[in-house]
Amino acid sequence: MRMRRILGLALASATLAGMSAFGAVSAGAAPSPNISRDECTAAGGQVASIPYGGEVCALPDGTRQSIT
């Protein structure tokens, strides 16, 4: 019984550590960089206005970035 408790605690600790590492990696990759209108058009993108969302740059590869 004691061995099960120790193994369970070790497994829970390893799971939490793995989730923390995954969360840190995901959080670092989440935000998109902002670009200016000039940079958008220079990259071949089109500036689009979104209601209640400001302006975004639609790039040729299908991604969208906020315009500063």
NORKA-V972560 format. One record per residue. SS is DSSP state (h for helix, s for strand, l for the rest). PHI is phi in whole degrees, 0 to 359 (* if undefined). PSI is psi as a letter, one per 40 degrees, with the letter a starting at -180 (NA if undefined). Layout:
ss=SS phi=PHI psi=PSI
ss=SS phi=PHI psi=PSI
This chain:
ss=l phi=* psi=d
ss=h phi=294 psi=d
ss=h phi=295 psi=d
ss=h phi=298 psi=d
ss=h phi=296 psi=d
ss=h phi=293 psi=d
ss=h phi=295 psi=d
ss=h phi=296 psi=d
ss=h phi=293 psi=d
ss=h phi=295 psi=d
ss=h phi=295 psi=d
ss=h phi=296 psi=d
ss=h phi=295 psi=d
ss=h phi=294 psi=d
ss=h phi=295 psi=d
ss=h phi=296 psi=d
ss=h phi=295 psi=d
ss=h phi=294 psi=d
ss=h phi=292 psi=d
ss=h phi=294 psi=d
ss=h phi=294 psi=d
ss=h phi=295 psi=d
ss=h phi=296 psi=d
ss=h phi=293 psi=d
ss=h phi=292 psi=d
ss=h phi=294 psi=d
ss=h phi=293 psi=d
ss=h phi=289 psi=d
ss=h phi=264 psi=e
ss=h phi=293 psi=d
ss=l phi=287 psi=h
ss=l phi=271 psi=i
ss=l phi=289 psi=i
ss=l phi=271 psi=i
ss=s phi=230 psi=i
ss=l phi=268 psi=i
ss=h phi=299 psi=d
ss=h phi=296 psi=d
ss=h phi=296 psi=d
ss=h phi=297 psi=d
ss=h phi=291 psi=d
ss=h phi=294 psi=d
ss=l phi=275 psi=e
ss=l phi=88 psi=e
ss=l phi=268 psi=i
ss=s phi=239 psi=h
ss=s phi=276 psi=h
ss=s phi=235 psi=i
ss=s phi=258 psi=h
ss=s phi=251 psi=h
ss=l phi=302 psi=h
ss=l phi=62 psi=e
ss=l phi=233 psi=e
ss=s phi=84 psi=a
ss=s phi=248 psi=i
ss=s phi=229 psi=i
ss=s phi=253 psi=h
ss=s phi=266 psi=h
ss=l phi=275 psi=i
ss=l phi=300 psi=d
ss=l phi=278 psi=e
ss=l phi=97 psi=e
ss=l phi=274 psi=i
ss=s phi=232 psi=h
ss=s phi=229 psi=i
ss=s phi=291 psi=i
ss=s phi=261 psi=h
ss=l phi=266 psi=NA
